[in-house]
């Protein structure tokens, strides 16, 4: 899990930092979902064990999504952690731009 402590000199609120962190984790979750779906699609299952067909495809899809979400929430591959500083910098730049006199809101 990524730390959400406010950085000194930052104009971001703890809520903004938490939201950006959550978005980074969700992005990593989407990536991991794609990765696990591809992994499961390459598995050849015995129809007598899993049944095959639409039901198995649906179950595999849900399994991929849950596995990926759990992996992302528990640190995943570190993608969210690497994206977070850039996302926070973009959010900070947006906050600073909106704080300028005469800036559009």
Secondary structure, DSSP 4 states (H G I P E B T S, - for coil): ----PPPTT----HHHHHHHHHHHHHHHHHHHHHHHHHHHHT----HHHH--HHHHHHHHHHHHHHHHHHHHHTTTTSHHHHHHHHHHHHHHHHHHHHHSTT---
